[in-house]
C-alpha cells in the first residue's frame, strides 16, 4: 500500500511539473480559511467486543466550528488554453475530532500537507468565478491524540502509528472581487489505518476510544477560504 501511495505522489508531482513547464500565463494565490465541518468516521472492530461496550459507534462531527481546524493554501495557476487552467501548490490542512462523556474524553488533531493537481475553469475568462476539481495527495505530518479516563490522561504524537499517505478528491468554487476572493471547498474522504500501539498507550482498549474503534478511519471536510491573488 505504501508503494502505491508513493507512486501516486510521484505521478502528481510529475504531472504538475509537466503542466507548469508549458507556455502560458502564470498567477499565484495565497489562501487562509477553516474547515467549517470536519467529520471523522470509525469502522468498529467487532473483535474487540464493541457490541458489549457502552461507547456508541458511528461518526463524530464538529459542525460549524469556525477557526477550530485551520487551512493554509499556496496555489500556482498555469493557463492551458482559453478559460482552462492547471493548478498545483501546497495545502496545509487541519482535521480531527472531539468526543466527551462523563468519565472519558478523546480528541485527535491531525496536520496534513497536501500537493494538489487540479483543473480550473475560469468562467467567461473574466477572473470572477472559478471552478476547481481534481485530486489531493496528502501526507500526515503530525497527529496529536489526547484521551482521559477518570484521573488517567494520555497525550502523545501518534503520527508514526497512522497511515502517512492518502489520496482524496477535491472541489472548490471561488468568487473573486479583484485580487480578493472567497472560496468554498469540499474534500472527499481520505482513508487511513492505525497500527496497534496499545503497549505504549497508558489506557487499555476498554478505556481508549481510539484503540477501540479507529483501526480503520476516514476524514472528509468542507469549509471556506479567503484568497489573495499576487498577480
N, C-alpha and C positions, 0 to 999 in steps of 0.2 A: 504494500500500500504506500509506503514511503517513497519507493521508486516512482510510482505513478504520480504522486503529488509533485515530486521534484521535476519530473518530465513535463507536467502541466505548467509549472513555474517557468521552466526554460522556454516552453512554447510561447507563453505570454510575453516573456522578455524579447525573444527573437522577433515575434510578430510586431511588437511595439517598436523595436529598433528599425525594422524594415519600413514600417509606416512613416517614421519620422526622418528617414533618410531621403524620402521622396521630396520633390519640389512642392511648394505650396505655402500659403500664409500660416504663420505660427503665432499663437497667442497663449498667455499664461494666466491662470486663475488661482486665487487662494480663498479657501472657504473655512468657516468655523460654524459649528452647529451642535445639535444634540439629537440623540435617539429619543424621540418622544415616547415611543412604545417599543420595548425590547422584551422578547419572550424566550424563556429557557424551558425546553420540553424534555422530560425524562422518559426513558423506556424502562419500566420497572423490571428488575431481575427477580423473577419468581422463585429462583433457587435460594434466595436469601430470606425467605419467609415473609415476603411483603404482605401476603393475604392475612397474616396474623398480627400485623403491626398496625398501630393506630394512625400512623402518618398517612395522609391522603396522597393519592397519586395524581398525575396529570401535569398541567402547565402552571408555572408561577409567573405571572405577568405584572410588571410595574407600568401601569398606564399613565400617560401624560405626566411623566417625571421630567419636566423641563430642567436641563442642566445637570441631571444626575449622571447620564452617560454621554460624554462629550465626543466630538468628532472633529478632526482637522484634515483638510484635503489640500494638496497641491496638484494642480492639473495642467497639463500641456496639451494644447489643441493644435492639430495639423489638418489643414484643408485638403480634402481628397479631390472632389470636383463639385461644382455647383453648391448646393446647400449641405453637402455631406462632408463630415469631418471624422478624423480619428482622435481619440483621447487616451492618454495614459498619464502616469504620475505616481503619487504616493498618497495613501489614505491611512490615517491613524484613528482607530475606532475603538471605543469602549463598549463592552456589553457585560451583562451579569444578571444576578437575581438576588432577591432578599426574601427570606421566609422566617416567620416568627410564630412561635407558640408560647404557651405559658411557661414551659420549662426548658425549651431549647430554641436556638436560632441557627440559621445557616445563611451565609452570604458569600457571593463569588463576584470578583471584579476581574474581567479579562481586558487586556490591551492587545489589539490586533493591528498589525501593519500589513497593508494590502497594496498590491500592484494591480491597477485596473487595465482592462483592454475594452474600450467602449467605442461604439459608433454613435455619432451625434448628427441629428437633423436640425439645422438652423432654419426654422420655418420662414419661408419667403426671403431667406438670406438677409433678414432685417436686424439681426443681433438683438432680438427682443424676446423670442420664445425658443427654448431649446428642449429637445427630447433626446435623452441618452439611454442606451441599452447595451448590455454586454456582460462580462464576467469579471469577478474579483478573485485573485489568488491571495489567500490570507495566510499570514504567519502569526502564530500566537507568541507574542513577546513576553507577556507576563500574565500570571493568573494567581490572584491572592484569595485564598479560601479562609474564612473565619467562621468557626462554629462554637457553640457553647451548649452544655447540658448541665443544668443546675449551676454548680460552682466551678465546673470544669470548662476551660476555654482553650481552644486551639486556633492558632493564626499562623499561616505558612504559605510561602510561594510554592504552588504545586504545578507550575508550568512544565516541569520535566516529566510529570506523570500523565500529561494530557497530549492529545494529538496536536502537533505543532502546525500542520498544514491542512488547509481546507479550501474548497472552491465553491462559489455561490454565484447566482445570477443577481444582476443589479439593474435598477431602473430609476431614472431621475427626470423630473420635469422642472425647468427653470424659466423664470420670468425676469428679464433684465430691464433696468432703468439706467441707461448709460453704462457706466462701469460697475454699478452695483446691481446685484441680482439676489432673488430669493428662490431657493431650490427646495423641492420636496423629493425625498428618495424612499425607495422600497428595496430592501435587501433580502433575498430569499434565505432559506435555512442553510447554515453551514454546519455540517455534521462532524462530530468528533467522538473520541472514546478516551477512557482513562484506564490506566493500569492499576493494579492492586497495590496501594501504598498504606494499607491498614497497619502494617508493622511499625511505620514511622509516624502514625497519626495517634494522638492521645485519646481519641474517642473510638470505641468499637462500633460495629455496624448497627447495633441496637440504639446507639446514641448519636450517630452521624447520618444526617440526611443525604449527604453527598455519597458516602460509601454505600449506603443502602440502595440508592436509586440511579445514580448517574454514571453507570458503567458505559452507557451509550447516551448521547445527548445531541441536541441541535439548538442553534440560535437563529432567530430571524429578527429583523428590526426595521423600523421606519422612522422618519423624522424630517427635520428641516435644516437648511444651511443658509448662511448669509455669505455671499460670494462677492469678491472684488476682482475685476479684470485689470491686470497690469498694463496691457497694451492691446 
